[in-house]
Each structure stands twice: as C-alpha cells, then as structure tokens.
Amino acid sequence: MSISSETPATSSSRSMKIVAVVVLVLLVGSLGYQWWSARQSAVVPTARTTRDFVVDWRCLSCRHVIQDLAGPGPKKCPGCGKDEMYASLRWGCPAHGVQQVAFQYDEEGQPTQVKVGEANWVPAYGEQGWNIRCPNCGAAMNPAEIPRPAASPR
C-alpha cells in the first residue's frame, strides 16, 4: 500500500489551480479567435447611388415607357417629345392594389417629390417617412417591385 503525502485540502487546491489554468487558456484562445476572425471579415460598406439601378421611365403625358438608370428628371419622351418622363416604380396598397409612383430626384440622387398615379406631386418624405399614400384610402403604400441593379462595368 502506498502512502500519499497529499491531504484532502492540498488535493483540492491543486485541482482548483488546474481548473483555473484550463479556463484561462480557453478564455485567451476564445479572445484570440474572435480578434482574428473580426480582422478576416471586416465589413466594407458599398455606397450605391440612384444611378446604380435600372427603372422604368414613364411619360406622364402619353404613358410611353423606357428602361434606363434612375436619376433626376424629367427626360424628353421619345414617344410624344414632351419633357414628361420620370423614373417610376410600382408601389402597392393592400386594399387597392398597385399604383405607378413617379419620382423626382435632386442632383445627389435623393428623392425630393413623388407623384402617385394621377395625383399631384407631393414631397417625397413626410413626418412619418415616405409620403407615398394610396390615392383611394390614404394608407401608406409599400414597394411592389425592387429597382434592378445596373450591370457592373467590367
């Protein structure tokens, strides 16, 4: 029979030291991994402008439609020759369906005015965000289509 010189208190102290070292190693490893993976996946934001998307340009006079990059309007309509073409997207009301919404942009590509269907031009933004309301019930409308990304130059 072998006689151990360890007492229960010494054995417990030694076990606690081992557990503390293991926890410390795991903590350092976890922090190192987080630092390393954060460096590897640094998010680089991409700035998109209005001109990065293709939309329908709709003539408010003759309803002629062409597709081109979004941007400030009006453009000259190839159908009727009037300066009445505006970037246009479809927005929908849950109760009354889809409406064409014409957009007027400033030179920085920010929407300044919108025209829902046959209604008058109104400011693009109101106190509660987009000022795009159903002409029938006045409810806020949501996009019914997504602008298509322009082909990237190669």
N, C-alpha and C positions, 0 to 999 in steps of 0.2 A: 504494500500500500504506500502510495506517495503522499507526502505531506506538502500541502501548498502553503506558501507564505502569505498568500493574499487573504485579506479579511473581506467580509462582505462589503464594507464601506469602500475599500480600495478597488474592488472589482466594479462597483457601481460608478465610481469616479472615472475609472478607465473607460467604461462603456459610454459615459456621457461625453468624454473627450473625443472618442471615435465618432460618435453621432454628430458632434459639433463640427468636426473636420469634414465629414461627408456632406453635411448641409452647406458649409461654407464653399466647398468645391462645386457643388451643384449650383449655388447662387452665382458664383463667379462665372461658371460656364453658361448659365442662362443669360446673364447680363452681356457677356461677350457675344453670344449668338444673336441677341436682339440688336446690339450695336452693329454687328457685321451685316445682318440681313437688312437693317434700315439703310445702310450705305448702299447695298446692292439694288434696292428697289426705290431709290429716290424718285419721287414723282416730279415729272417735268410738265408743267401745265402748257397746253397749247391754246393759243388765243385764236379764236375764229371770229371772222367779221361777217357782216351781212353778205358780202360778195363771195363768200365761200360756199354759198348754197344756190341751187337752181330752183326757180319758182316759175309759176305761170304769170305772165304779164297779161292783164286783161284790159281791153279798151272799154272805158265806161260809156262810150258813145255807141259803138257798133258791136261790142262783145267779142271782137276778134281776140284770139289768144295765141301767144307765142311763149316759148320757154327760153329763159335767159337767167343770168346771175341776178340775184336780188340787189337792190340798191335804190338810190333816190330816183324819183320820177318827177314829172311824167316823161314818157318816151313818145315819140311820134309813132302813131299806129300805121302799119303798112297796109291796113285794110281801108281806112277812111281818111288817112292823112292828118288827123287831129292829134294834138298833144294831150291824149287822154288815157294813155296806157300806164297802169300802176302794178307793182308787184302785188300778187294776190294769192291768198291761201284760203282753204276751206276750214271754217270753224263750225261747231255744232251745238245746238240746243237739244237737251234730252227730250223736250216736249215737241219742238217744232222742226227738228231736222237741221240739215247743213245749209249754211249761207256762205257766199263768197265774201271775203273781207279784203279790201284793198288797203295797202299800207303806203304811207308816205314816210320816207326816212330823211334824216339830216345828213350832212356830209360825212359824219363819223359813223354812219350806218345804224344810228339809233332811231327806232320808230317814233315819230312825232304826232302823226294823225292816222286814224283808221276810218274806213267807210264800210259799214256792214250792209250788204245788199244795196238797196236803193236809198238808204237813209243818208243824212248829211254827214260830212266829215266831222269827227269829234277828236279831242286829244286822245292819244294812244293810251295814256295812263291816267287813272283817277285815284281817289284816296285809297281804294282797296286793291290796287294793282291794275291789270289790264282793263281797259274801258271798252271791252268788246261784249256788247249785250244783245240779246235776241230782240229783233225789231217787233216781235209779236207779244212777248210776255215780259221783256226787260231782264230776264235771268242772265247771269254770267254764262258766257259760252266758253268751250274748250276747243283746242285744236283738233280737227278731224283728219289732218294729214301732217306729215313731217316734211320740212324742206329737204330736198335731196342734196347730198354733198356734191360739190363740183368735182370734176375729175382733177386729180392732183397732177401737177406738171411733173414730167419725168426727165 
